[in-house]
């Protein structure tokens, strides 16, 4: 072993001389070092650590023989100096398959769009995220901001573009672009302006991703989900509105607060319109599988002495309260959309209250999109759950359908 170390030290001056001259002996000298190190199962780097060790004199090596590892690395880099750095660092033995998770596009980088983006990225749901916005400066700024945090998420690529060609091949396209809801604005009042925006967006998404699933978040979400269905020409299962998924989450949270338990063991659906005429399904509200009305049949009715129906009023007013306090809503809907995205990309067949074509469901005759419990997977809406509704709930759902249908008739698709 000592002979090897002496031989190595003797080779170093020759090696450095060859480096300076940039001649063929570089490769020869390195090959000698490499083959010798293999023979003795002793690495060059370990030897150099011994050389630079203050106690190396016991090996018969003097300070004059010491050399920095960086000098040797510099010599090594000249061996294949014509190759790109990547090829010097790695040999492609077998390239990995494309990243799992699927390609997701988000159109519109307002507060809601960015909340959707960070929720999807932070939960490692998508492998590729494309951001689209018509404001190039905001687009670049938001894209860079997310890209700089990619070291903290797993297997994700993020890029932005003002051109829809970048969205090609998207498994899911999430649309949040539109005029935002301000203090005092009703969701339905936004329909005419946002419909015009959709007339530009939807055909472009369809052009580059004809097999995609559309997830509509822009308000009024039920009307615009219907518009996206008409504009896209897609089968109804591949056009989904975020609907009352967030309303249902708010309902479960408020139930948990009143019962002093965690939201995950409370269950309750809000169906119909994502808005003032949404419908709480009190007949199905439960705690850990125990229906509230099995314990007290008055829950959610006018005879309810504990005024549980107030919870639904809080759900309806939640958005306006948040807008009044902070100027906009973002995180709740962002997390809601992330959950829907996961269900679609992972084909989880999980149930959510989302807006879908309900004509023929619960004897609804109108051609409208409303929220009902749906099972989501990689085809979009794979099944609609036919809830057992009481007569009052059914009547409210029919009235909701008629109301939305009248709004749709005033619009030009």
N, C-alpha and C positions, 0 to 999 in steps of 0.2 A: 504493500500500500504506500509506503514511503517513497519507493521508486517511482510510482505513478505520480505522486505529488511533485517530486523533483522534475519529472519529465514535463508535467503540465506547466510548471513555472518557466522551464527553459523554452517552452513553445510560445509563451506570451509575447516576449520581445519580437520574435519572428512574425507573430500574428499582427501586432501593431504596425510593424514595418510594412507588412503587406497591405494593411488597410490604407496607410498613407499613400502608397503607390497605386492602390486600387488594381492590383494585379491578380492573376489566377491563383497564386499561392494561398490567398485568403480561404478559398473553398477547400483546398488541400489541408491547410492547417486546422480548420474547423472540423473537417472530416476525421482527422487524426485524433483530435480531442474527443469527438463524439464516440468514435469506435472504441477508444481506450476506456472512456467512462462506462460504456456498456459492458466491456470485458470485466471491469472491476466492480460493476454495479455501484458506481460512485459518481454523483452528479457534479458538474462543473460549479454550479451555484453553491453547493455545500463546500466544495474545496475552497472557493473564494471566501466564503464565510470564515473558514479556518485561517486563510491567509491574512485576512484583515483582523483577526482576533489578536489582542495584545499578547496572548499566551502562545502564539504560533511558533515561537522560537524553539519549542520542544520538538517540533517536527523538522527542525533544521532549516527553517525558512527565515530569512532576514528581512528587515523592513524594506530593503531595496527591491525585494521581489514583489511587494504588495501592489495590488491594482484594484481600482474600483470596478464593480460589476457593470456600471453604466458604460465603461469603456468597451467591455467585451460585448455588451448588447449592441453598442454602436457598430462594432465590427460585424456582428451577425446580420444586421439590417442590410448590409451591402451585398449579402449573398444572393438575394432575390430582389435587388433594388428596382427592377423593372415592373414588379407586380404591385397592385394596389394594396393598401394596408390591410384591408379586410381579408385578402387572400393570404397575406403573411400571418395573420392571426388565426385563421380557421381554414380547415379543409372540409368542403361540403361532401360528407360521406353519403348522407341521404337527407334531402331537404324535408323539413316538417310539413305536415298537411296544413291547409289553411286554418287559421285560428277559429276555434269553435265559438259559438255564441251568435254569429250572424251580423249582418250589416244593417245598421239603423240610421235613418235620416231624420233630423229635426229641422223643420222649416219655421223660422221665426225665433229670434234670439232676444226676446224680451225677458221679463222676470220669470214668466212661466216656462218659456223654452229653455232657459239656462237652468232652472230648477229641475226640469226633466233630465237635462244632460248630466248634471252632477249626481242626481239620484241614480241614474242608470250606470254611470261610470263607477261610482263609489261602491255599488253592489256587484260589480263585475258581471253585469248582465249581457252586454254587447261586446263583441270583439272589435268592432269597427263602428265609429260614430262620425257621421257626416253632418256638419252644421251649414245651414243655408240661410242667408239673410241678404236683403237688397242694399243694406248699408255696409260698404266694404270696410270702413274703418272699425266699426263695431264688430263686424265679423272677424277681422284679423285679431283685434284685441281679445275678444272672448276665446277665440281658438288658441291663441298663444297662452293665455292664462290657464286653460285646461291642459294644454300640452306640457306645460312646465310642472304639472303635478302628476304626470303619468307614471313616474317612478314609484308612486305609492298605490297604484292599482295594478291589476293583473291582466296581462295579455290584451291591451287595448290600443287601438290606433284612433287618433282624432285628427280630422282636418276639416277646413272650411272652404266654401266656394260660393260665389254669387251665381255660378252657372249650374243648372240642373243636371248637366251631364255627369257631374261628380256623384250624383245619387244613384247612378246605374247599378242595377243588381241588388237593390235594397230589399231585405226581407220584410222590413216594417218602415213605413213613413209616418212620422208623427207631425201633425200640423198644429202649430200654436200661433201662427201669424194672424194678425188682424187688429182692428181697433180695440184697445183694452177697455174694460168696464171701469168707469169712474164713479166717484161718490154720487149716489142718487140715480145712477143709470140702471135701467132694467136690462137683463140679458137680451130679451127679444128686440129691444130698440136698436141693437147693434147689427141686426140681420142684413139690412140692405147693403151697407158699406162692406161688411165682411164677405157677403156673397160675391161682390165684384172682385175682391181679392182672390177668392177661391177660384174664380173663372180663369185666373192667370196661373195659379199654383197647381191645381189638380191635374189638368191635361199634361203639364210638363213632367210631373212625377210619374204619371201613367206611361208616358212616352219612353222613359228610361228604365222603368221598373214595372213592366206589364204584369208581373206575377206577384207584386207586392201586396201587403195588407195595409190599409189606410186606417190610422188611429187619429180621430179628430178631437181636438181639445178646445179650439177656438169657440167662443160663445157667440150666439146661442147654440150650444153644442148639438142639440137634437135636430134643429133646423139645418145646421151646416153639415151634419153627418148625412142627412137626407140629400142635401145639395151635392156633396162629394160622391154619393152613390150614383146620382143622376149624371154628373159630369164625367165620372170615370168609366161608366159602363160595366163596372165590376159586378159580380154576383154579390148579393147582400151580405153574405157571411164574411166577405173580405173588406167591408167598410164598417168601422166601429166608432161610436162616440164614447168619450170617457164618461159621459152621462152622470148617473147618481152614485158612482163608485165612491167618490169623495163624500157625498152626502151621507151614504151608508156608514162610512168610517166616522164621520162626525157624530152620527146617531149612536154608534157603539161607544164612542168615547164619552158622550154625555150620559148614556146609561151606566157606564162603569163609574162615573163620578158620583152619580146618585146612589148607586149600590155599594160604593166604596170597594170596588174590586178592579182588577186589571182589564183593559179593553178586550184582550184576546179570548176571554171566556164569556163575553157578552155577544149576542147575535141579534141582528135586526136589519131588515131591508128597508131602504127608501127606494121607491120605484116611480115611474112616470117621467115627468119633465125635470131636468136639472134647473130648478128655479122655484118660483113662489108656489107653483101648483104641484110640487112633489108630494108623494103619498107615503106616509109611514105605515108599514104593515105591522100594526100592533098585535094582530092575531097570531103572528109568528115570532114576535120578540121573545128572547129567552136568555136565561142565565145558566150556563153549563148544561144545556139541554132541557132545562125546566122552563116551560112557557109561562110568562108572567100572568097571562090570563087564566091559566089553570090554577093559579094561586089566588088571583083576585080578578074576576071577570070585568071589573069596572076600569081596569088600567087603560088609559088612552081614550076613554069615553067622557061624555059630559057629566056623568055621575061620579067621576074619579075625584075623590076628596083630596088626593095627594097631587093632583094636577100634573100627571105624567105627560099629558099632551103638550105642556109647555116646552118639553125637550125638542119637539119637532119645530116649534116656532124659533127656537134657538138655532136649529140646523138651517132653517130658511134664512135667518138673518146673519149667519156666520160670515159670509163673504163681505157683506156691507160693513159689518163691524171691523173686520180686519182691514178693509180698504180705508175706512175712516181713521184707523189707528196708525197704519204704516204706509198707506197709499196704494197698495196692491196685494193680491194673494199670490203665493208662489210655492212654498214648501209642501203644503198639504197636497196640492194637485200634482206637484213633481213626484212625490212619493207614490201617489195613486197611479200615475202613468207608468212609473218604474215597475210596479207590481203587475200591471197589465202587460207590459213589455216582456217581463220574465215568463209569464204564463204562455205567451205566444211563441217566443223563441225556444223555450224549453218544452213546449207541447205538454204542459203540466195538467191540462184538463181540469183546471181549477175554476170555481164559480165566482163571478163578480156581477154586480149590477151595472151593466153597460147599455148604451143606446144602440138599438138594432131595429131592423124592419119588423114591426109588430102586426102588420095586417094579417088577420086570420087568427091571431093569438088572443085568447080571452074574448072571442067574438068581436074584436075590433075590425071595423070595416074600412077605416081610413088608411090611406097610403102614407104612413108616417113612421118616423123613428122615435122610439121611447125606450126608457130603461126598464129592463126586467132582468131577473137573475139569468145569467148565461154561462155556459161552460166554454172556456177559451182554450185554444190549442194552436197548432201550426197552420191550420186552415182558417184561423180567425174564430168566428163564433161557430162552434161545432154543434151545440145543442142549446135550446131555450128551455129553461125549467118552468114547467107549468104549475105555478104556485096555486094552492087552494086559497082563494080570496073570499072574504065575506061580501055580502051584498053592498055594503057601504064602500068598501075598498074597490070593488069592481065598478061601481058607479063613478067614483072619482077618476079611475083610470080611463073610462070611456069619455068623460068630460075633458080630461087632459088631451086625449087624442083629437077630439073635435076642435079644441082651442088651437092646437098646433097646426092642424090642417087648414084652419082659416088663415093663419099667419103665412103658411106656405103658398096659399092661393094668391096672395098679394105680391109674391116675388116672381121674378122672371128668370128661369133657369136656362 
